[in-house]
Amino acid sequence: MKCVYTVIATRSRSGGIAWQSHPVNARLLRHFIPRKDTLLSAHVLVNGMDTQSRYFRLRREDIAYFKFIIESYEGMAVVRTKDPYEAVVELMVAPGWEKDFEEVLEGLRTEMTIEPIS
């Protein structure tokens, strides 16, 4: 999959600007409709490179923490919950970050159960 993100800036409740980025399917970009409070929206193709998708099963209560830790490493990977009931997450790892990703994953395995899914 191409690494395409929709980047959106909206007005936050405190009056500042809230930034969000979401991975999107490149084929669906023409159907994108910004929210009414959108100040700026853009579609970004990151280096035109392919990401590496990997799937893991976690405990449901660990999904948010896992997502926050992984995405705190800016540009390394994006976490998407594929099935919240089965606690299956998809990680889209950016090219060149594979080694760093494995190191972070090993550290997280000391804190939680992370089961790879083929």
C-alpha positions in Angstrom: 0.0 0.0 0.0 1.2 3.5 -0.7 1.8 5.6 2.4 -0.9 8.2 1.9 -2.2 10.4 4.7 -5.0 12.9 5.0 -3.8 15.8 7.1 -6.5 18.0 8.7 -6.3 21.1 10.8 -9.4 22.1 12.8 -10.1 24.7 15.5 -9.8 23.1 18.9 -12.2 23.8 21.8 -9.6 26.0 23.4 -9.3 28.1 20.3 -6.0 26.7 19.0 -5.4 24.5 16.0 -5.8 20.7 16.3 -3.8 18.6 13.7 -4.8 15.1 12.8 -3.4 12.7 10.2 -5.1 9.6 9.0 -3.8 6.9 6.6 -6.2 6.6 3.6 -6.6 4.4 0.6 -5.3 6.3 -2.4 -8.2 5.1 -4.6 -10.7 6.9 -2.2 -9.1 10.3 -2.2 -11.4 11.7 -4.8 -14.3 11.0 -2.5 -12.8 12.9 0.5 -15.2 15.5 1.9 -13.7 17.8 4.6 -15.6 18.5 7.8 -17.3 21.8 8.2 -14.8 23.0 10.8 -11.8 22.1 8.6 -9.2 25.0 8.3 -6.9 23.0 6.0 -6.8 19.6 4.5 -4.2 18.0 2.3 -3.3 14.5 1.0 0.3 13.6 1.4 2.1 10.8 -0.4 5.1 10.0 1.7 8.1 9.5 -0.6 5.9 7.4 -2.9 7.3 4.3 -1.1 5.4 1.3 0.1 4.7 0.7 3.8 5.0 -2.7 5.4 1.7 -3.9 7.0 2.0 -6.2 10.0 -0.9 -7.5 12.2 -0.8 -8.2 15.9 -3.3 -9.3 18.6 -3.2 -7.5 21.9 -5.3 -7.4 25.0 -8.2 -4.9 24.4 -7.1 -2.7 27.3 -3.6 -2.3 25.8 -4.6 -1.0 22.4 -4.7 2.7 23.2 -1.3 2.6 25.1 0.2 0.6 22.3 -1.0 3.1 19.7 0.3 6.1 21.7 3.7 4.6 22.2 4.2 3.5 18.5 2.9 6.8 17.1 5.0 8.8 19.5 7.9 7.8 17.2 6.9 10.4 14.6 7.0 8.9 11.1 7.9 5.3 12.1 4.5 3.6 11.9 0.7 4.2 12.0 -1.5 1.9 14.0 -5.0 1.1 12.9 -7.4 -1.1 14.9 -8.7 -3.7 12.5 -11.0 -5.5 15.0 -11.6 -3.9 18.4 -13.5 -6.9 19.7 -10.7 -9.4 18.8 -8.0 -6.7 19.6 -6.3 -7.0 16.2 -4.2 -4.0 15.1 -2.5 -3.3 11.8 0.8 -1.5 11.9 1.9 0.2 8.7 5.7 0.6 9.1 7.4 3.3 7.1 10.3 2.2 4.9 13.7 2.5 6.7 12.1 2.2 10.1 11.9 -1.6 10.3 14.9 -2.0 12.7 13.8 0.8 15.0 10.2 -0.6 15.0 11.5 -4.1 16.0 13.4 -2.5 18.9 10.4 -0.6 20.1 8.2 -3.7 19.8 10.7 -5.8 21.9 10.5 -3.1 24.6 6.7 -3.2 24.5 6.7 -7.0 24.8 8.2 -6.6 28.3 5.0 -4.7 29.3 2.3 -6.4 27.4 1.3 -9.5 25.4 1.8 -8.9 21.6 1.0 -11.8 19.4 1.9 -11.6 15.7 -0.7 -12.7 13.2 0.5 -14.0 9.8 
